Amino acid sequence: MMMLLSVTAAFAEEEVPGFSLTEMWTSAAIPAKGVIVMLALMLIACLVIFIERLLAFGSATSQSKLLAARIVPFLNKNDIAGALKLTKDDAFKSSYLAGILKAGLAELDLRLDSYGVHNAERVVAKAATQEVSKLRRWMSVLATVGSTAPFVGLFGTTIGVINAFRGMATAGAGLAGISAGISEALITTAAGIGVAVFGVWMFNYFNNRIDKVTEELESSEADFLGWAEKLIQDPPTAEVAK
């Protein structure tokens, strides 16, 4: 009993190493520092992608809404050439709606009959797939960060724990030294989980927005093809076509 109290007292009198981030970074092994740098790069990549995608979705959505409002008069007058010219305007270059309408109107402008409508249906479906693919840009990076960041952090923790026990074995460090080493090692796990959570949140957020855009494109595609079917039954006059 006396021996146990003596050992405990000796540990209590040890100088406790610093727990500040600077001190932990200084004492960390090179592999652990590499893990921290990698996690920092992952976080920066997620932030950059988040900002870029947020701007891209905002621009595509606002331009598509504006195009939908401005193209209606042309479609009501069955003015294919005018509607096609509008979709090619640079003001709508980021619009996902412009992509499918431009493809379909181009086919109808070439041939205004059942074959033209069939071709328009085919190219509109292809254009919709391409527009969704554009919106999914960089999504694989967010998914990769979300799924691998915890393991990267765990790898750093493993290296840190090995480093802590190695120091204890060689220098005879007590509980204070071990606790400092373990806390340093666990930082990489916490950082990995934090980066992963951010990546998964961003991935799910943009996936939800893509699902909404996909539904909107399907609805627009159906409306356009319905308009085209009526158009071949009541083709535009020569004056309007000109």
Backbone hydrogen bonds in HBPLUS format (Angstrom, degrees):
<---DONOR---> <-ACCEPTOR-->    atom                        ^
c    i                          cat <-CA-CA->   ^        H-A-AA   ^      H-
h    n   atom  resd res      DA  || num        DHA   H-A  angle D-A-AA Bond
n    s   type  num  typ     dist DA aas  dist angle  dist       angle   num
A0005-LEU N   A0001-MET O   3.06 MM   4  6.38 159.0  2.11 151.1 156.5     1
A0006-SER N   A0002-MET O   2.95 MM   4  6.16 148.8  2.05 143.1 152.0     2
A0007-VAL N   A0003-MET O   2.98 MM   4  6.29 156.1  2.04 151.0 156.6     3
A0008-THR N   A0004-LEU O   2.97 MM   4  6.18 163.1  2.00 149.2 154.1     4
A0009-ALA N   A0005-LEU O   2.93 MM   4  6.04 156.6  1.98 144.5 150.9     5
A0010-ALA N   A0006-SER O   2.98 MM   4  6.19 148.5  2.09 141.6 150.3     6
A0011-PHE N   A0007-VAL O   3.01 MM   4  6.33 155.0  2.07 149.8 155.8     7
A0012-ALA N   A0008-THR O   2.96 MM   4  6.20 151.8  2.04 145.1 153.3     8
A0013-GLU N   A0009-ALA O   3.10 MM   4  6.27 135.2  2.31 139.0 149.6     9
A0014-GLU N   A0011-PHE O   3.12 MM   3  5.27 157.2  2.18 103.3 110.5    10
A0024-MET N   A0020-SER O   2.93 MM   4  6.18 158.0  1.98 153.3 160.2    11
A0025-TRP N   A0021-LEU O   2.84 MM   4  5.98 155.8  1.90 146.4 153.0    12
A0026-THR N   A0022-THR O   2.98 MM   4  6.18 153.8  2.05 144.1 151.3    13
A0027-SER N   A0023-GLU O   3.00 MM   4  6.18 154.0  2.07 144.4 150.9    14
A0028-ALA N   A0024-MET O   2.92 MM   4  5.87 121.9  2.26 139.2 153.1    15
A0033-LYS N   A0029-ALA O   2.96 MM   4  6.31 156.1  2.02 154.5 162.0    16
A0034-GLY N   A0030-ILE O   2.90 MM   4  6.17 153.7  1.97 151.6 159.3    17
A0035-VAL N   A0031-PRO O   2.97 MM   4  6.30 148.3  2.08 145.6 153.7    18
A0036-ILE N   A0032-ALA O   3.01 MM   4  6.32 158.9  2.05 149.5 154.8    19
A0037-VAL N   A0033-LYS O   2.93 MM   4  6.19 160.2  1.97 151.4 156.6    20
A0038-MET N   A0034-GLY O   2.94 MM   4  6.13 154.7  2.00 143.3 150.6    21
A0039-LEU N   A0035-VAL O   2.90 MM   4  6.18 159.2  1.95 152.4 157.5    22
A0040-ALA N   A0036-ILE O   2.93 MM   4  6.15 150.5  2.02 144.3 152.9    23
A0041-LEU N   A0037-VAL O   2.94 MM   4  6.23 152.6  2.01 147.7 154.8    24
A0042-MET N   A0038-MET O   2.94 MM   4  6.24 152.3  2.02 146.6 154.5    25
A0043-LEU N   A0039-LEU O   2.95 MM   4  6.20 157.4  2.00 146.6 152.2    26
A0044-ILE N   A0040-ALA O   2.96 MM   4  6.22 158.6  2.01 147.5 153.3    27
A0045-ALA N   A0041-LEU O   2.89 MM   4  6.08 158.2  1.93 147.5 153.6    28
A0046-CYS N   A0042-MET O   2.96 MM   4  6.24 156.7  2.02 148.5 154.4    29
A0047-LEU N   A0043-LEU O   2.97 MM   4  6.24 157.1  2.02 149.0 155.3    30
A0048-VAL N   A0044-ILE O   2.91 MM   4  6.15 163.6  1.94 154.7 158.6    31
A0049-ILE N   A0045-ALA O   2.94 MM   4  6.10 165.6  1.96 150.9 155.0    32
A0050-PHE N   A0046-CYS O   2.84 MM   4  5.93 154.8  1.90 144.7 152.4    33
A0051-ILE N   A0047-LEU O   3.05 MM   4  6.29 163.3  2.08 151.0 154.0    34
A0052-GLU N   A0048-VAL O   2.93 MM   4  6.11 167.9  1.94 152.6 156.5    35
A0053-ARG N   A0049-ILE O   2.82 MM   4  5.83 169.0  1.83 153.4 156.7    36
A0054-LEU N   A0050-PHE O   2.93 MM   4  5.93 150.7  2.02 140.5 149.4    37
A0055-LEU N   A0051-ILE O   3.05 MM   4  6.26 159.2  2.10 149.2 153.6    38
A0056-ALA N   A0052-GLU O   2.95 MM   4  6.15 155.1  2.01 143.4 151.3    39
A0057-PHE N   A0053-ARG O   2.82 MM   4  5.96 167.4  1.84 153.3 155.7    40
A0058-GLY N   A0054-LEU O   3.04 MM   4  6.11 158.1  2.09 140.8 147.5    41
A0059-SER N   A0055-LEU O   2.94 MM   4  6.09 161.6  1.97 149.3 153.8    42
A0060-ALA N   A0056-ALA O   2.94 MM   4  6.07 167.6  1.95 151.1 155.0    43
A0061-THR N   A0057-PHE O   2.92 MM   4  5.94 160.2  1.96 148.2 153.6    44
A0062-SER N   A0058-GLY O   3.05 MM   4  6.11 167.7  2.06 146.9 150.7    45
A0063-GLN N   A0059-SER O   3.01 MM   4  6.05 164.7  2.03 150.6 155.2    46
A0064-SER N   A0060-ALA O   3.04 MM   4  6.03 148.8  2.14 136.9 145.5    47
A0065-LYS N   A0061-THR O   3.03 MM   4  6.25 157.1  2.08 149.2 154.8    48
A0066-LEU N   A0062-SER O   3.08 MM   4  6.28 156.9  2.14 144.5 150.8    49
A0067-LEU N   A0063-GLN O   2.89 MM   4  6.06 156.9  1.95 144.7 151.3    50
A0068-ALA N   A0064-SER O   2.93 MM   4  6.08 158.7  1.98 146.2 151.9    51
A0069-ALA N   A0065-LYS O   3.20 MM   4  6.43 147.5  2.31 140.6 148.1    52
A0070-ARG N   A0066-LEU O   3.03 MM   4  6.28 151.6  2.12 146.8 154.8    53
A0071-ILE N   A0067-LEU O   2.89 MM   4  5.86 144.4  2.02 156.8 162.9    54
A0075-LEU N   A0071-ILE O   3.08 MM   4  6.41 159.0  2.13 156.7 163.1    55
A0076-ASN N   A0072-VAL O   2.84 MM   4  6.04 155.2  1.90 158.1 165.6    56
A0077-LYS N   A0073-PRO O   3.15 MM   4  6.30 141.3  2.30 138.1 146.9    57
A0079-ASP N   A0074-PHE O   2.81 MM   5  5.04 162.2  1.84 160.7 156.2    58
A0078-ASN N   A0075-LEU O   3.03 MM   3  4.74 156.6  2.08  98.1 104.7    59
A0083-ALA N   A0079-ASP O   3.03 MM   4  6.18 158.6  2.08 145.9 152.2    60
A0084-LEU N   A0080-ILE O   2.83 MM   4  5.99 159.2  1.87 152.9 159.1    61
A0085-LYS N   A0081-ALA O   2.96 MM   4  6.13 156.4  2.01 144.8 151.3    62
A0086-LEU N   A0082-GLY O   3.03 MM   4  6.25 150.1  2.13 141.4 149.4    63
A0087-THR N   A0083-ALA O   3.08 MM   4  6.41 153.9  2.15 148.0 154.0    64
A0088-LYS N   A0085-LYS O   3.23 MM   3  5.25 136.7  2.43  95.5 107.2    65
A0089-ASP N   A0086-LEU O   3.09 MM   3  5.31 162.9  2.12 109.3 114.4    66
A0092-PHE N   A0089-ASP O   3.02 MM   3  5.80 168.8  2.03 122.4 126.1    67
A0093-LYS N   A0090-ASP O   3.28 MM   3  5.02 163.3  2.31 109.9 106.9    68
A0095-SER N   A0092-PHE O   3.12 MM   3  5.12 158.4  2.16 104.7 111.4    69
A0101-LEU N   A0097-LEU O   3.11 MM   4  6.27 168.3  2.13 156.1 159.9    70
A0102-LYS N   A0098-ALA O   2.86 MM   4  5.71 159.7  1.91 145.3 151.3    71
A0103-ALA N   A0099-GLY O   3.38 MM   4  6.41 157.0  2.44 134.0 139.6    72
A0104-GLY N   A0100-ILE O   3.08 MM   4  6.26 165.3  2.10 148.2 152.1    73
A0105-LEU N   A0101-LEU O   2.83 MM   4  5.86 168.4  1.84 154.5 158.3    74
A0106-ALA N   A0102-LYS O   3.08 MM   4  6.00 148.8  2.18 138.0 145.9    75
A0108-LEU N   A0104-GLY O   3.14 MM   4  6.47 159.1  2.18 148.9 154.7    76
A0109-ASP N   A0105-LEU O   2.81 MM   4  5.93 144.6  1.94 144.2 154.2    77
A0110-LEU N   A0106-ALA O   3.22 MM   4  6.42 135.1  2.43 133.8 143.9    78
A0110-LEU N   A0107-GLU O   3.18 MM   3  5.19 130.8  2.44  93.7 106.4    79
A0111-ARG N   A0107-GLU O   3.05 MM   4  6.33 156.0  2.11 148.7 155.0    80
A0116-GLY N   A0113-ASP O   3.03 MM   3  5.11 115.3  2.47  97.2 113.0    81
A0117-VAL N   A0113-ASP O   2.96 MM   4  6.33 152.8  2.03 153.6 161.6    82
A0118-HIS N   A0114-SER O   2.94 MM   4  6.16 153.2  2.01 142.2 149.8    83
A0119-ASN N   A0115-TYR O   2.90 MM   4  6.17 160.8  1.94 149.7 154.6    84
A0120-ALA N   A0116-GLY O   2.81 MM   4  5.99 150.4  1.90 141.6 151.0    85
A0121-GLU N   A0117-VAL O   2.85 MM   4  6.09 153.1  1.92 147.0 153.5    86
A0122-ARG N   A0118-HIS O   3.13 MM   4  6.42 154.0  2.20 144.7 151.2    87
A0123-VAL N   A0119-ASN O   2.96 MM   4  6.24 169.0  1.97 157.0 158.9    88
A0124-VAL N   A0120-ALA O   2.88 MM   4  5.88 153.1  1.95 147.5 155.2    89
A0125-ALA N   A0121-GLU O   3.17 MM   4  6.26 157.9  2.22 140.7 145.9    90
A0126-LYS N   A0122-ARG O   3.13 MM   4  6.40 156.6  2.19 144.6 151.2    91
A0127-ALA N   A0123-VAL O   2.80 MM   4  5.97 157.0  1.85 145.4 152.1    92
A0128-ALA N   A0124-VAL O   2.89 MM   4  6.08 152.2  1.97 146.7 153.9    93
A0129-THR N   A0125-ALA O   3.15 MM   4  6.41 154.3  2.22 142.6 148.8    94
A0130-GLN N   A0126-LYS O   3.04 MM   4  6.35 153.4  2.11 146.2 153.7    95
A0131-GLU N   A0127-ALA O   2.89 MM   4  6.14 152.8  1.96 148.7 156.0    96
A0132-VAL N   A0128-ALA O   3.04 MM   4  6.27 157.6  2.09 147.7 153.0    97
A0133-SER N   A0129-THR O   2.99 MM   4  6.20 150.1  2.08 142.0 150.8    98
A0134-LYS N   A0130-GLN O   3.00 MM   4  6.30 146.7  2.11 143.5 151.9    99
A0135-LEU N   A0131-GLU O   3.16 MM   4  6.49 150.8  2.25 142.2 149.5   100
A0136-ARG N   A0132-VAL O   3.05 MM   4  6.34 131.5  2.29 139.9 153.0   101
A0136-ARG N   A0133-SER O   3.15 MM   3  5.03 131.8  2.40  91.9 105.0   102
A0137-ARG N   A0134-LYS O   3.22 MM   3  5.43 160.0  2.26 109.6 111.8   103
A0139-MET N   A0136-ARG O   3.08 MM   3  5.39 161.5  2.11 128.5 130.9   104
A0141-VAL N   A0138-TRP O   3.12 MM   3  5.34 132.6  2.36 100.6 112.7   105
A0143-ALA N   A0139-MET O   3.01 MM   4  6.31 158.1  2.06 150.1 156.5   106
A0144-THR N   A0140-SER O   2.88 MM   4  6.02 153.2  1.95 141.8 149.1   107
A0145-VAL N   A0141-VAL O   2.91 MM   4  6.14 163.2  1.94 153.5 157.6   108
A0146-GLY N   A0142-LEU O   2.95 MM   4  6.07 163.1  1.98 146.9 152.0   109
A0147-SER N   A0143-ALA O   3.07 MM   4  6.21 143.0  2.21 141.5 150.3   110
A0148-THR N   A0144-THR O   2.95 MM   4  5.94 145.5  2.07 148.7 157.1   111
A0149-ALA N   A0145-VAL O   2.99 MM   4  5.40 158.1  2.03 144.1 147.2   112
A0151-PHE N   A0148-THR O   3.05 MM   3  5.36 120.1  2.43 106.5 121.1   113
A0152-VAL N   A0148-THR O   2.98 MM   4  6.29 152.5  2.06 155.7 164.6   114
A0153-GLY N   A0149-ALA O   2.95 MM   4  6.21 161.7  1.98 154.6 159.0   115
A0154-LEU N   A0150-PRO O   2.85 MM   4  6.08 148.9  1.95 141.2 150.5   116
A0155-PHE N   A0151-PHE O   2.89 MM   4  6.07 147.4  2.00 141.6 149.8   117
A0156-GLY N   A0152-VAL O   3.13 MM   4  6.49 153.4  2.20 144.3 150.8   118
A0157-THR N   A0153-GLY O   2.95 MM   4  6.27 147.9  2.05 143.2 152.6   119
A0158-THR N   A0154-LEU O   2.90 MM   4  6.16 158.7  1.94 149.0 154.0   120
A0159-ILE N   A0155-PHE O   3.04 MM   4  6.34 163.1  2.07 150.7 154.6   121
A0160-GLY N   A0156-GLY O   2.88 MM   4  6.06 155.1  1.94 144.4 152.0   122
A0161-VAL N   A0157-THR O   2.83 MM   4  6.08 158.7  1.87 156.2 160.7   123
A0162-ILE N   A0158-THR O   3.02 MM   4  6.23 165.0  2.05 150.4 154.6   124
A0163-ASN N   A0159-ILE O   2.91 MM   4  6.12 155.5  1.97 145.3 152.7   125
A0164-ALA N   A0160-GLY O   2.85 MM   4  6.12 150.3  1.94 145.6 153.9   126
A0165-PHE N   A0161-VAL O   2.96 MM   4  6.23 168.1  1.98 158.6 160.0   127
A0166-ARG N   A0162-ILE O   2.91 MM   4  6.00 147.9  2.01 144.3 154.0   128
A0167-GLY N   A0163-ASN O   2.99 MM   4  6.17 154.7  2.05 143.1 149.4   129
A0168-MET N   A0164-ALA O   3.01 MM   4  6.29 148.9  2.11 142.6 151.6   130
A0169-ALA N   A0165-PHE O   2.91 MM   4  6.09 151.5  1.99 141.8 149.2   131
A0170-THR N   A0166-ARG O   2.98 MM   4  6.18 155.3  2.04 149.9 156.0   132
A0171-ALA N   A0167-GLY O   2.85 MM   4  5.65 161.1  1.88 145.5 151.7   133
A0172-GLY N   A0168-MET O   2.82 MM   4  4.71 126.0  2.11 120.0 129.1   134
A0178-ILE N   A0174-GLY O   3.02 MM   4  6.31 159.3  2.06 152.9 159.3   135
A0179-SER N   A0175-LEU O   2.84 MM   4  5.97 165.9  1.86 152.8 156.5   136
A0180-ALA N   A0176-ALA O   3.05 MM   4  6.21 155.2  2.11 144.0 150.4   137
A0181-GLY N   A0177-GLY O   3.06 MM   4  6.28 157.3  2.11 143.0 149.1   138
A0182-ILE N   A0178-ILE O   2.83 MM   4  6.08 158.9  1.87 156.2 162.3   139
A0183-SER N   A0179-SER O   2.89 MM   4  5.99 162.0  1.93 146.1 151.2   140
A0184-GLU N   A0180-ALA O   3.01 MM   4  6.16 153.2  2.08 142.2 149.8   141
A0185-ALA N   A0181-GLY O   2.98 MM   4  6.22 149.1  2.08 139.8 148.5   142
A0186-LEU N   A0182-ILE O   2.87 MM   4  6.14 154.4  1.93 152.9 159.6   143
A0190-ALA N   A0186-LEU O   3.03 MM   4  6.36 165.3  2.05 157.0 160.3   144
A0191-ALA N   A0187-ILE O   2.83 MM   4  6.05 160.0  1.87 151.6 157.7   145
A0192-GLY N   A0188-THR O   2.84 MM   4  5.95 155.9  1.90 142.6 149.5   146
A0193-ILE N   A0189-THR O   2.94 MM   4  6.19 159.3  1.98 152.5 157.3   147
A0194-GLY N   A0190-ALA O   2.95 MM   4  6.14 160.3  1.99 147.3 153.2   148
A0195-VAL N   A0191-ALA O   2.93 MM   4  6.14 163.9  1.95 154.2 157.6   149
A0196-ALA N   A0192-GLY O   2.96 MM   4  6.08 156.8  2.02 143.5 150.5   150
A0197-VAL N   A0193-ILE O   2.88 MM   4  6.07 160.7  1.91 153.1 157.7   151
A0198-PHE N   A0194-GLY O   3.14 MM   4  6.36 162.1  2.17 147.1 151.6   152
A0199-GLY N   A0195-VAL O   2.97 MM   4  6.20 161.6  2.00 149.2 154.5   153
A0200-VAL N   A0196-ALA O   2.87 MM   4  6.09 161.3  1.91 155.2 159.7   154
A0201-TRP N   A0197-VAL O   2.94 MM   4  6.09 162.5  1.98 149.9 155.1   155
A0202-MET N   A0198-PHE O   3.03 MM   4  6.24 165.7  2.05 151.6 155.2   156
A0203-PHE N   A0199-GLY O   2.94 MM   4  6.09 156.0  2.00 144.4 151.7   157
A0204-ASN N   A0200-VAL O   2.90 MM   4  6.09 168.6  1.91 156.3 158.3   158
A0205-TYR N   A0201-TRP O   2.89 MM   4  6.04 156.0  1.95 148.2 155.7   159
A0206-PHE N   A0202-MET O   3.03 MM   4  6.20 171.3  2.04 154.2 155.2   160
A0207-ASN N   A0203-PHE O   2.93 MM   4  6.03 146.9  2.04 142.9 153.2   161
A0208-ASN N   A0204-ASN O   2.99 MM   4  6.17 153.5  2.07 145.2 150.8   162
A0209-ARG N   A0205-TYR O   3.20 MM   4  6.55 151.9  2.28 141.3 149.0   163
A0210-ILE N   A0206-PHE O   2.87 MM   4  6.10 151.6  1.96 145.4 153.3   164
A0211-ASP N   A0207-ASN O   2.94 MM   4  6.20 153.4  2.01 147.1 154.0   165
A0212-LYS N   A0208-ASN O   3.12 MM   4  6.42 153.3  2.19 144.0 150.3   166
A0213-VAL N   A0209-ARG O   3.01 MM   4  6.29 156.8  2.06 146.8 153.1   167
A0214-THR N   A0210-ILE O   2.83 MM   4  6.04 155.1  1.89 150.1 157.3   168
A0215-GLU N   A0211-ASP O   3.04 MM   4  6.30 156.8  2.09 146.0 151.3   169
A0216-GLU N   A0212-LYS O   2.99 MM   4  6.25 153.5  2.06 143.7 151.4   170
A0217-LEU N   A0213-VAL O   2.82 MM   4  6.09 153.6  1.89 151.3 158.5   171
A0218-GLU N   A0214-THR O   2.96 MM   4  6.19 156.5  2.01 148.4 154.6   172
A0219-SER N   A0215-GLU O   3.02 MM   4  6.25 156.7  2.07 146.1 152.2   173
A0220-SER N   A0216-GLU O   2.89 MM   4  6.11 159.2  1.93 147.2 153.4   174
A0221-GLU N   A0217-LEU O   2.77 MM   4  5.89 153.6  1.84 146.8 154.5   175
A0222-ALA N   A0218-GLU O   3.04 MM   4  6.22 157.3  2.09 143.6 148.9   176
A0223-ASP N   A0219-SER O   2.98 MM   4  6.23 159.7  2.02 148.3 154.1   177
A0224-PHE N   A0220-SER O   2.88 MM   4  6.02 158.6  1.93 147.9 153.8   178
A0225-LEU N   A0221-GLU O   3.02 MM   4  6.19 165.1  2.04 150.0 153.6   179
A0226-GLY N   A0222-ALA O   2.95 MM   4  6.09 151.9  2.03 144.3 152.4   180
A0227-TRP N   A0223-ASP O   2.96 MM   4  6.17 153.0  2.03 144.4 151.6   181
A0228-ALA N   A0224-PHE O   2.88 MM   4  6.16 150.6  1.96 146.2 155.0   182
A0229-GLU N   A0225-LEU O   2.94 MM   4  6.14 153.1  2.01 144.9 151.2   183
A0230-LYS N   A0226-GLY O   3.19 MM   4  6.45 156.9  2.25 144.0 149.4   184
A0231-LEU N   A0227-TRP O   2.92 MM   4  6.07 139.2  2.09 138.0 150.4   185
A0232-ILE N   A0228-ALA O   3.15 MM   4  6.49 149.4  2.25 151.6 155.5   186
A0233-GLN N   A0230-LYS O   3.19 MM   3  5.16 132.0  2.43  93.1 106.3   187
A0234-ASP N   A0230-LYS O   3.03 MM   4  6.29 134.2  2.25 141.3 153.6   188
A0234-ASP N   A0231-LEU O   3.17 MM   3  5.05 129.8  2.44  91.5 104.6   189
A0241-ALA N   A0237-THR O   2.94 MM   4  6.15 163.1  1.97 154.5 159.9   190
A0242-LYS N   A0238-ALA O   3.05 MM   4  6.19 144.5  2.18 140.3 148.4   191
